[in-house]
Amino acid sequence: MASSLRELRQRRKSVASTQKITRAMELIAASRIIKAHRAAEQGEPFITELIRAVSAVATYSNDEHPLTSSPEKVRRVAMLVITSDRGMNGAYSANAIKTATRLRERLEREGVEVVRYAVGRKAIAYMNFRAQPIRRHWEGFSDSPTFAHAQEIADALIADFMTPYDDGGVDAIYGIYTRMESMLTQTPRARRLLPLEIVEGVHEPGEGEILPLYEFEPDPETVLDALLPMYVRSRVWFYLLQSAASQLASQQRAMKSATDNAKQLIERLTREANQARQAEITQEISEIVGGASALADAAAQD
């Protein structure tokens, strides 16, 4: 019984130490998530207006730009998967990887070769464990990305997109990220980055309206050359910000659940330890009473 009581106390002490860690991680995530969510929200209007500008140039110009022209047949596709660097954030990384896996399987069924680009150690470890080749990967900033990280990733994707197919280039680029809908809901999404799709936001004239006249200086091709790299960098930056906010929200929720579970386990172990201690005391009293009774009987016989 003594060893059982000692074991229960050790387990309770261990769980209490774990509870302190999960509680600290919950508070850290809660303090950082507001800033991350605000940054993601503040970047969305800029992204929307940039999409409208690029769509206007692509819609109202007659020039065919490599970044807006879809190939007749898609043969090789780049897939950028954004996950976390560390665990303890619930199913955040797993959901993003599942979304990427479904996209890869669909593309491969269509006969398209998939080239992988990974952000975050979870995606890197997943692909390496399954012997899936990774062309480029980045890590170490999943919860605190900067625009420099987004620019590096976007420039690498654009360079591979502009490379001819025979030299290892890709025909399209997809991004898999997690959008933060609310503190309780984070949704993994797969979006096509390149070639650029004409996105909503360009006003289409109705009946009786005059088609707006756009003039581009010095010419539409030069404007697209300047806008499209900025567009891709901004979209990757937006994906990183949304993923960072989603990661922190998922981590905060997971750590709160772990803290609550640890509290319940501590209460149960405390009850079991008290019961074991009571049983131990009862056994000691019984042994003392039994020993005293035996001594009394021996004295009476003498």
GIBELJO-V874362 format. One record per helix or strand of 2 or more residues. SS is the DSSP state (A for helix, B for strand). FROM is the first residue (numbers start at 1). TO is the last residue. If there is no record, write none. Layout:
BEGIN
((SS,FROM,TO) (SS,FROM,TO))
END
This chain:
BEGIN
((A,2,59) (B,76,82) (A,92,109) (B,113,119) (A,121,129) (B,134,138) (A,147,162) (A,165,167) (B,172,180) (B,186,194) (A,220,301))
END
